[in-house]
């Protein structure tokens, strides 16, 4: 480097000026050096490196960006710094919301470093913020397929991004699938509530599964709202499952959702009704076995068996449900299989539950509910850092 340029940008002096935050003097010296004619490529390289440092410390992208691009284009940057500078440039463009250029430089970083993971989330978000939802969906699908093949769980950010794509493009099926994955790998009350509510919002969903939804909701969430406990108790009473109704009301009172506010009296009345029904049912339930056994349709045995399951008499209840299904349920036989499947789950018989629930068919809510029960059953595996995916 020529002495007259070196005198202006002596590294020791520049460092002292930078430490003293005398950035104006640094800028002046760099400008004076750049004004000199016939600069060599190496002199330009050194000047641009100093501009990168100055622009970075002063948050001046107008200085930093052209200097970084010039340094990268010079061919004089050490190989171990190529990726670092490309990542820095990508980050600046990303923060400046110039997403196409951010993607270009982040991909350059991947090429230079061989590291395809570090900047991957930024690339996906850059596509998203550019409204290139088709590319985001395609890229995320690729990542999810790789996760499943490797038996690793996807990041929460990846799944949230997929959900956002579904929301932005009004692709309800995509959104639901993303929320299901979030409930699988990162379960929260919010994800489960959203998933179950939107499932009930499907045009094909049958209202006869409202109680089934609430049964699962009560299990997977830390607590439900007051209306949910009331609805579950009332639906269980209508179906003749008095102990289940009592348990729903008791849970609502225990968690402070019921028994307070303007509806406190209504809640107390509901609790009294459930308590009386549960007490009466405990005395008379056995008397219904003979009639259910004589019936040509097995639905009576299935319902009676489930009533025993709600009383925690699992062996007795499951035996009756199995007999009822073996006899044959004429109307909606897969409804009975769904309930047998989650009765197995409630009894702690995971293998039997998975086998039964995996066989449930129907696009009216049955298949969705069966799959969600499988998500819950496999939660211990899917929430581990390197877990196998939940059964589908």
HUQUILIN-V647392 format. One record per residue. N is the residue number from 0. RES is the residue in one small letter. PSI is psi in degrees with one decimal (999 if undefined). Layout:
N,RES,PSI + N,RES,PSI
//
This chain:
0,x,138.0 + 1,x,142.4 + 2,x,-38.7 + 3,x,-28.4 + 4,x,-41.8 + 5,x,-37.5 + 6,x,-36.2 + 7,x,-37.1 + 8,x,34.6 + 9,x,119.2 + 10,x,-37.3 + 11,x,-45.0 + 12,x,-42.0 + 13,x,-40.8 + 14,x,-41.6 + 15,x,-41.8 + 16,x,-39.8 + 17,x,-41.4 + 18,x,-37.1 + 19,x,-0.7 + 20,x,31.1 + 21,x,66.9 + 22,x,-30.2 + 23,x,-40.9 + 24,x,-39.3 + 25,x,-46.0 + 26,x,-42.6 + 27,x,-44.0 + 28,x,-41.5 + 29,x,-41.0 + 30,x,-40.0 + 31,x,-42.2 + 32,x,-39.7 + 33,x,-24.6 + 34,x,-13.3 + 35,x,141.1 + 36,x,157.8 + 37,x,42.8 + 38,x,145.8 + 39,x,160.4 + 40,x,-36.6 + 41,x,-40.0 + 42,x,-41.5 + 43,x,-40.0 + 44,x,-46.5 + 45,x,-42.7 + 46,x,-41.9 + 47,x,-35.9 + 48,x,-40.2 + 49,x,-34.5 + 50,x,-35.6 + 51,x,-46.4 + 52,x,-43.5 + 53,x,-46.8 + 54,x,-36.0 + 55,x,-45.5 + 56,x,-24.3 + 57,x,4.1 + 58,x,41.5 + 59,x,93.1 + 60,x,-26.0 + 61,x,-27.4 + 62,x,-45.6 + 63,x,-47.1 + 64,x,-53.7 + 65,x,-32.3 + 66,x,-43.2 + 67,x,-45.3 + 68,x,-38.6 + 69,x,-40.8 + 70,x,-43.9 + 71,x,-32.2 + 72,x,-11.4 + 73,x,-26.9 + 74,x,6.1 + 75,x,-3.5 + 76,x,133.7 + 77,x,144.8 + 78,x,-37.3 + 79,x,-9.0 + 80,x,-10.4 + 81,x,-50.2 + 82,x,-41.0 + 83,x,-44.5 + 84,x,-37.2 + 85,x,-41.3 + 86,x,-42.2 + 87,x,-42.0 + 88,x,-40.7 + 89,x,-40.5 + 90,x,-40.5 + 91,x,-47.0 + 92,x,-37.8 + 93,x,-48.5 + 94,x,-27.3 + 95,x,0.7 + 96,x,24.5 + 97,x,78.9 + 98,x,-37.7 + 99,x,-43.3 + 100,x,-33.0 + 101,x,-45.0 + 102,x,-43.7 + 103,x,-47.0 + 104,x,-30.8 + 105,x,-37.5 + 106,x,-34.3 + 107,x,-40.3 + 108,x,-44.6 + 109,x,-41.3 + 110,x,-44.0 + 111,x,-37.2 + 112,x,-23.4 + 113,x,5.1 + 114,x,108.5 + 115,x,1.2 + 116,x,-41.2 + 117,x,-48.9 + 118,x,1.3 + 119,x,-46.3 + 120,x,-35.4 + 121,x,-36.8 + 122,x,-45.8 + 123,x,-43.0 + 124,x,-32.6 + 125,x,-42.2 + 126,x,-42.4 + 127,x,-48.1 + 128,x,-15.0 + 129,x,3.8 + 130,x,21.3 + 131,x,69.9 + 132,x,-31.3 + 133,x,-42.2 + 134,x,-41.4 + 135,x,-47.9 + 136,x,-46.8 + 137,x,-44.5 + 138,x,-41.5 + 139,x,-39.5 + 140,x,-39.6 + 141,x,-44.1 + 142,x,-42.0 + 143,x,-39.0 + 144,x,-39.4 + 145,x,-39.4 + 146,x,-45.6 + 147,x,-40.1 + 148,x,-34.7 + 149,x,-9.1 + 150,x,28.3 + 151,x,153.8 + 152,x,143.5 + 153,x,160.6 + 154,x,153.5 + 155,x,-34.2 + 156,x,-37.8 + 157,x,-44.9 + 158,x,-38.6 + 159,x,-37.0 + 160,x,-42.0 + 161,x,-40.0 + 162,x,-40.7 + 163,x,-36.1 + 164,x,-44.2 + 165,x,-41.4 + 166,x,-44.1 + 167,x,-37.0 + 168,x,3.6 + 169,x,33.1 + 170,x,90.7 + 171,x,-40.7 + 172,x,-42.0 + 173,x,-43.9 + 174,x,-46.5 + 175,x,-40.3 + 176,x,-39.9 + 177,x,-42.7 + 178,x,-35.4 + 179,x,-41.8 + 180,x,-39.7 + 181,x,-42.0 + 182,x,-27.9 + 183,x,-50.4 + 184,x,-26.3 + 185,x,61.3 + 186,x,131.6 + 187,x,161.9 + 188,x,-39.5 + 189,x,-43.8 + 190,x,-43.6 + 191,x,-42.3 + 192,x,-42.6 + 193,x,-45.5 + 194,x,-48.8 + 195,x,-36.9 + 196,x,-44.4 + 197,x,-29.2 + 198,x,-42.9 + 199,x,-19.9 + 200,x,-5.8 + 201,x,144.2 + 202,x,-27.3 + 203,x,-6.8 + 204,x,134.0 + 205,x,133.8 + 206,x,-13.6 + 207,x,-9.4 + 208,x,11.5 + 209,x,-44.5 + 210,x,-37.8 + 211,x,-39.9 + 212,x,-45.6 + 213,x,-32.9 + 214,x,-45.9 + 215,x,-41.2 + 216,x,-42.6 + 217,x,-32.0 + 218,x,-43.6 + 219,x,-17.8 + 220,x,150.1 + 221,x,-34.0 + 222,x,155.8 + 223,x,176.6 + 224,x,165.3 + 225,x,-44.0 + 226,x,-34.4 + 227,x,-42.4 + 228,x,-40.3 + 229,x,-47.7 + 230,x,-43.2 + 231,x,-44.2 + 232,x,-44.6 + 233,x,-41.9 + 234,x,-38.4 + 235,x,-39.3 + 236,x,-43.7 + 237,x,-35.3 + 238,x,-7.2 + 239,x,15.2 + 240,x,80.2 + 241,x,-38.0 + 242,x,-38.7 + 243,x,-40.9 + 244,x,-42.3 + 245,x,-42.6 + 246,x,-37.3 + 247,x,-46.1 + 248,x,-44.2 + 249,x,-41.0 + 250,x,-41.1 + 251,x,-40.8 + 252,x,-43.0 + 253,x,-35.1 + 254,x,2.6 + 255,x,12.7 + 256,x,-27.0 + 257,x,158.5 + 258,x,7.3 + 259,x,164.1 + 260,x,-163.5 + 261,x,-23.6 + 262,x,16.4 + 263,x,-42.8 + 264,x,-40.9 + 265,x,-41.8 + 266,x,-40.4 + 267,x,-40.9 + 268,x,-41.4 + 269,x,-39.2 + 270,x,-41.5 + 271,x,-42.0 + 272,x,-44.3 + 273,x,-41.4 + 274,x,-44.5 + 275,x,-44.6 + 276,x,-41.6 + 277,x,-40.4 + 278,x,-43.3 + 279,x,-41.0 + 280,x,-38.1 + 281,x,-31.2 + 282,x,-30.9 + 283,x,-6.0 + 284,x,-37.5 + 285,x,-26.6 + 286,x,-16.9 + 287,x,-7.1 + 288,x,-42.6 + 289,x,-45.3 + 290,x,-40.4 + 291,x,-36.7 + 292,x,-32.6 + 293,x,-20.8 + 294,x,143.0 + 295,x,-27.1 + 296,x,139.2 + 297,x,1.0 + 298,x,-33.8 + 299,x,-41.5 + 300,x,-37.9 + 301,x,-47.6 + 302,x,-42.3 + 303,x,-42.3 + 304,x,-41.3 + 305,x,-34.8 + 306,x,-41.5 + 307,x,-38.6 + 308,x,-41.9 + 309,x,-24.1 + 310,x,4.6 + 311,x,16.8 + 312,x,72.4 + 313,x,-45.8 + 314,x,-45.6 + 315,x,-47.6 + 316,x,-45.8 + 317,x,-37.1 + 318,x,-44.4 + 319,x,-40.4 + 320,x,-42.1 + 321,x,-41.2 + 322,x,-40.5 + 323,x,-42.5 + 324,x,-37.8 + 325,x,-36.0 + 326,x,-36.0 + 327,x,126.5 + 328,x,113.7 + 329,x,-42.1 + 330,x,121.8 + 331,x,61.3 + 332,x,-29.2 + 333,x,-19.1 + 334,x,-43.1 + 335,x,-38.0 + 336,x,-39.9 + 337,x,-46.8 + 338,x,-34.7 + 339,x,-40.8 + 340,x,-47.6 + 341,x,-16.0 + 342,x,-40.8 + 343,x,-43.8 + 344,x,-43.6 + 345,x,-29.6 + 346,x,-2.9 + 347,x,14.4 + 348,x,77.9 + 349,x,-46.1 + 350,x,-44.9 + 351,x,-38.1 + 352,x,-46.6 + 353,x,-43.6 + 354,x,-44.9 + 355,x,-46.2 + 356,x,-33.2 + 357,x,-20.5 + 358,x,-4.4 + 359,x,131.0 + 360,x,163.0 + 361,x,134.0 + 362,x,15.4 + 363,x,12.0 + 364,x,-24.6 + 365,x,-51.7 + 366,x,-39.4 + 367,x,-48.9 + 368,x,-40.7 + 369,x,-42.4 + 370,x,-38.6 + 371,x,-35.5 + 372,x,-37.9 + 373,x,-38.3 + 374,x,-47.7 + 375,x,-41.6 + 376,x,-34.1 + 377,x,11.1 + 378,x,-35.7 + 379,x,-31.3 + 380,x,-45.5 + 381,x,-19.6 + 382,x,-0.4 + 383,x,152.7 + 384,x,-33.5 + 385,x,53.7 + 386,x,156.0 + 387,x,149.1 + 388,x,153.4 + 389,x,151.3 + 390,x,143.4 + 391,x,999
//
